[in-house]
Amino acid sequence: MEVRSLLDLFNVTDDAARAKILKLHKTAAEVGWWEQAEYEEVLPSGLGVFVGLEYDARSVQTWELGFVPGLLQTEDYARAVLASLPLRSPDEVDRLVKVRMQRQQRLTRDTDPLELWAVVDESVLRRPIGGPDVLRAQLKALAQSSAQPNITVQVYPASKEVHPGLRGSFSLLEFGQADPRIGYVDSPSGNAFLEKDKQVRGLVSTFDRLRAGAVDPEESAALLHDLAAKEN
């Protein structure tokens, strides 16, 4: 039975409610770009689910201890990171890089761009992944990204010894004020989605402490520009 017939059957007559349900039905029937065979067969287990959630999210908050966040990586930096994965052929790396670049389009689309708040450990900015030229270009790109109104980048000082982010990187995805947040943790043993209130509250508290202890966004942008200049 068609959706419209079901709406009539259950006496859903409000135009706004009908439009919302029909839109959800249409969206559910669509195949996400990340589900295309070209990408799906190379995505690590669980990552396809994360990309789909990220695509639908209103905002993402992320803490990175080891790399520049994927949503802010340049193509060359992403290639260097992904090439380090075990048992990946050059063709598979190419496709994974395409996925990463495609994900970034959520940050720049005209309507409802993704809001990103990234806190990055300072050590990430000094690790020459891909070599000095790749790192220099990545630092410049990161500084430019931080100037976008929907992107906030903060640097967590390396001078601080023990801090709440040392246990590992994570992300928080938010879909709307009435919807629960979802936590995501990527580790060598696999990906984990955290949905229980206690687990999510723990990540929210950790992220709040990290951004409170990080250099403010304006000073972080200046630091990124200075580091990029020093790489010359």
HELIX and SHEET records of a PDB file:
HELIX    1   1 VAL A    3  LEU A    9  1                                   7    
HELIX    2   2 ASP A   15  ALA A   29  1                                  15    
HELIX    3   3 TRP A   33  GLU A   35  5                                   3    
HELIX    4   4 ALA A   37  GLU A   40  1                                   4    
HELIX    5   5 LEU A   47  ASP A   56  1                                  10    
HELIX    6   6 GLY A   70  LEU A   72  5                                   3    
HELIX    7   7 GLU A   75  ALA A   83  1                                   9    
HELIX    8   8 PRO A   90  ARG A  103  1                                  14    
HELIX    9   9 GLN A  104  LEU A  107  5                                   4    
HELIX   10  10 GLU A  122  ARG A  126  5                                   5    
HELIX   11  11 PRO A  132  SER A  145  1                                  14    
HELIX   12  12 ASP A  197  GLY A  213  1                                  17    
HELIX   13  13 PRO A  217  LYS A  230  1                                  14    
SHEET    1   A 6 ILE A 151  TYR A 156  0                                        
SHEET    2   A 6 GLU A 115  ASP A 121  1                                        
SHEET    3   A 6 SER A  59  GLU A  64  1                                        
SHEET    4   A 6 PHE A 170  GLU A 174 -1                                        
SHEET    5   A 6 ILE A 182  SER A 187 -1                                        
SHEET    6   A 6 GLY A 190  LEU A 194 -1                                        
END                                                                             
